[in-house]
Amino acid sequence: MRALLLLGPVLLLSFTGCVRRVVTAPPDMGAPPADAPSNAVGVHFDSDRDGRAWQVLAGTQPPCQLPCSMWVDPTQTVHLRSSAGDGLYLDALDLELQGAKHGVVIASGRNRGEHVNGLVFTTLGAMGLVTGIALAAVGCSDTQRRGGMCVAGLITSGLGAPLMAVAIWMIVDSAPQAHFFPVFSTAPARGEPVSVVVTPAGVAGRF
């Protein structure tokens, strides 16, 4: 029970890095250049502004510093890299942007707090699981004399296993991510900016 009571606040703190980003509406890029592929998509690249400088590389085009816009072949791999060493390879723009002729891609770097907490609690969960298995193996082999040890082992294992599972998910979830938004109009109503809200549950926004 103590483990669960401690885990709750830590998990909450891990996700307090929710970011609200307001990016400018994708500029009217006009018609694709003559050398652009027939399926070219106008993409506006931006970041969650967490202090990292991002650069995007697409095909033979010169690298551009985020925020920037370019026409890209949605079937080619686009590489984003940050000054902190984060790397993203986008190889499904045609699927992510759902066939739109314009789109917004928001890059977010690794969540350091969530990553560290994931490592710590993976270790603690694994220790609890191994300890619980050992106690249960000894105690449950003779419940008449060691019934208490059997119960303690089952409880410890029951707490350690989900703790380790959640912690491993935290490690995976803390990795750099890209959020995709198809845009079917580059002129939002009333001139309002595009609003992007990044939360632990996903991404919401106004376009």
C-alpha positions as CSV (number, residue, x, y, z in Angstrom):
1,M,0.0,0.0,0.0
2,R,2.8,2.4,0.8
3,A,4.3,1.7,-2.6
4,L,1.1,2.6,-4.3
5,L,0.7,5.8,-2.2
6,L,4.2,6.9,-3.1
7,L,3.8,6.0,-6.8
8,G,0.8,8.2,-7.3
9,P,2.5,11.5,-6.6
10,V,5.6,10.5,-8.6
11,L,3.6,9.5,-11.6
12,L,1.7,12.8,-11.4
13,L,4.9,14.8,-11.2
14,S,6.2,12.9,-14.2
15,F,3.4,14.2,-16.4
16,T,3.4,17.8,-15.1
17,G,5.4,18.8,-18.2
18,C,2.2,19.2,-20.2
19,V,2.9,21.8,-22.8
20,R,0.6,24.4,-24.4
21,R,1.9,25.6,-27.7
22,V,0.3,28.2,-29.9
23,V,1.9,28.1,-33.3
24,T,1.1,30.4,-36.2
25,A,-1.1,29.2,-38.9
26,P,0.7,27.4,-41.7
27,P,1.6,30.1,-44.3
28,D,0.0,30.1,-47.7
29,M,2.8,28.3,-49.5
30,G,1.1,28.9,-52.9
31,A,1.6,26.3,-55.6
32,P,4.4,23.7,-55.2
33,P,7.6,24.6,-57.0
34,A,8.2,23.2,-60.5
35,D,10.7,20.6,-59.3
36,A,8.4,19.3,-56.5
37,P,6.9,15.8,-56.9
38,S,3.3,15.6,-58.0
39,N,2.2,14.3,-54.6
40,A,4.0,17.0,-52.6
41,V,2.5,18.2,-49.3
42,G,3.2,21.6,-47.8
43,V,4.3,20.9,-44.2
44,H,4.9,23.4,-41.4
45,F,7.3,22.0,-38.9
46,D,7.5,23.4,-35.4
47,S,8.5,22.3,-31.9
48,D,7.2,22.4,-28.3
49,R,9.8,25.1,-27.5
50,D,11.4,23.2,-24.6
51,G,14.8,24.8,-25.1
52,R,15.9,22.5,-27.9
53,A,16.8,23.7,-31.4
54,W,15.4,21.4,-34.0
55,Q,16.5,20.9,-37.6
56,V,14.5,19.1,-40.4
57,L,16.1,17.3,-43.3
58,A,13.9,16.1,-46.2
59,G,15.3,14.6,-49.4
60,T,17.8,16.8,-51.2
61,Q,16.5,20.1,-49.8
62,P,18.8,22.1,-47.6
63,P,18.2,21.7,-43.8
64,C,15.9,24.2,-42.2
65,Q,15.7,25.3,-38.6
66,L,12.3,25.0,-36.9
67,P,9.9,26.6,-37.2
68,C,9.9,26.4,-41.0
69,S,7.8,25.2,-43.9
70,M,8.7,23.1,-47.0
71,W,7.1,21.0,-49.7
72,V,7.9,17.3,-49.1
73,D,7.2,14.0,-50.8
74,P,4.9,12.3,-48.1
75,T,6.3,8.9,-49.1
76,Q,9.9,9.8,-48.3
77,T,11.5,9.7,-44.8
78,V,11.9,13.1,-43.1
79,H,14.5,13.4,-40.4
80,L,14.2,15.7,-37.5
81,R,17.1,16.2,-35.0
82,S,17.5,18.4,-32.0
83,S,20.5,20.1,-30.3
84,A,20.0,17.7,-27.4
85,G,20.6,14.7,-29.6
86,D,16.9,13.7,-30.0
87,G,16.2,12.1,-33.4
88,L,12.9,11.5,-35.2
89,Y,12.4,9.7,-38.5
90,L,9.0,10.3,-40.1
91,D,8.3,7.8,-42.8
92,A,4.5,7.8,-42.9
93,L,3.5,11.4,-43.6
94,D,1.1,10.3,-46.3
95,L,-0.8,8.2,-43.7
96,E,-0.5,10.6,-40.7
97,L,-1.7,13.7,-42.7
98,Q,-4.6,11.7,-44.1
99,G,-4.2,12.9,-47.7
100,A,-4.3,16.7,-46.9
101,K,-2.3,19.0,-49.1
102,H,-1.0,20.9,-46.0
103,G,-0.1,19.8,-42.5
104,V,1.5,20.8,-39.2
105,V,4.1,18.6,-37.5
106,I,5.1,19.4,-33.9
107,A,8.3,17.8,-32.6
108,S,8.8,17.2,-28.9
109,G,12.0,16.0,-27.3
110,R,12.6,13.3,-24.6
111,N,10.8,13.9,-21.3
112,R,13.8,13.6,-19.0
113,G,11.7,13.5,-15.8
114,E,9.4,10.7,-17.0
115,H,12.5,8.8,-18.3
116,V,14.4,9.0,-15.0
117,N,11.3,8.1,-13.0
118,G,10.7,5.2,-15.3
119,L,14.2,3.8,-14.8
120,V,14.0,4.2,-11.0
121,F,10.6,2.5,-10.6
122,T,11.4,-0.2,-13.1
123,T,14.3,-1.1,-10.7
124,L,12.1,-0.9,-7.6
125,G,9.3,-2.9,-9.2
126,A,11.7,-5.6,-10.4
127,M,13.2,-5.8,-6.9
128,G,9.7,-6.2,-5.4
129,L,8.7,-8.8,-7.9
130,V,11.9,-10.9,-7.3
131,T,11.6,-10.6,-3.6
132,G,7.9,-11.5,-3.7
133,I,8.6,-14.6,-5.8
134,A,11.3,-15.7,-3.4
135,L,9.0,-15.2,-0.3
136,A,6.1,-17.0,-2.0
137,A,8.2,-19.9,-3.0
138,V,9.4,-20.5,0.5
139,G,6.2,-19.6,2.4
140,C,3.6,-21.3,0.1
141,S,5.6,-24.6,0.2
142,D,4.5,-25.0,3.8
143,T,1.5,-22.8,4.6
144,Q,1.0,-24.4,8.0
145,R,4.3,-23.1,9.3
146,R,5.1,-20.2,7.0
147,G,1.6,-19.0,5.9
148,G,2.5,-15.4,6.7
149,M,5.5,-15.5,4.4
150,C,3.4,-16.9,1.6
151,V,0.9,-14.0,1.9
152,A,3.7,-11.4,2.1
153,G,5.3,-12.9,-1.0
154,L,2.0,-12.8,-3.0
155,I,1.3,-9.2,-1.9
156,T,4.8,-8.0,-2.7
157,S,4.7,-9.7,-6.1
158,G,1.3,-8.2,-6.8
159,L,2.6,-4.7,-6.1
160,G,5.9,-5.1,-7.8
161,A,4.6,-6.5,-11.2
162,P,2.2,-3.6,-12.0
163,L,4.7,-1.0,-10.7
164,M,7.4,-2.4,-13.1
165,A,4.9,-2.6,-16.0
166,V,3.9,1.1,-15.6
167,A,7.5,2.1,-15.2
168,I,8.5,0.4,-18.4
169,W,5.6,2.1,-20.2
170,M,7.0,5.5,-18.8
171,I,10.4,4.8,-20.3
172,V,8.8,4.1,-23.7
173,D,6.4,7.1,-23.5
174,S,9.3,9.5,-22.6
175,A,10.9,9.0,-26.0
176,P,10.9,11.9,-28.6
177,Q,7.6,12.2,-30.4
178,A,6.1,13.9,-33.4
179,H,2.5,15.0,-33.5
180,F,0.8,15.3,-36.9
181,F,-2.1,17.6,-37.8
182,P,-3.6,17.6,-41.3
183,V,-4.7,21.1,-42.3
184,F,-7.4,21.5,-45.0
185,S,-7.5,25.3,-44.7
186,T,-4.5,27.5,-44.2
187,A,-6.7,30.5,-43.2
188,P,-8.3,29.8,-39.8
189,A,-11.6,31.6,-39.0
190,R,-11.3,35.1,-37.6
191,G,-7.5,35.0,-38.0
192,E,-7.1,32.9,-34.9
193,P,-3.8,31.1,-34.5
194,V,-3.5,27.3,-34.5
195,S,-3.7,26.1,-30.9
196,V,-1.9,22.9,-30.0
197,V,-2.2,21.4,-26.6
198,V,0.2,18.5,-25.7
199,T,-1.1,16.4,-22.7
200,P,-0.3,13.0,-21.3
201,A,-3.5,11.7,-22.8
202,G,-2.7,12.9,-26.3
203,V,-2.9,16.1,-28.3
204,A,-5.8,18.5,-28.9
205,G,-6.0,21.8,-30.8
206,R,-7.9,24.3,-32.9
207,F,-7.2,24.6,-36.6
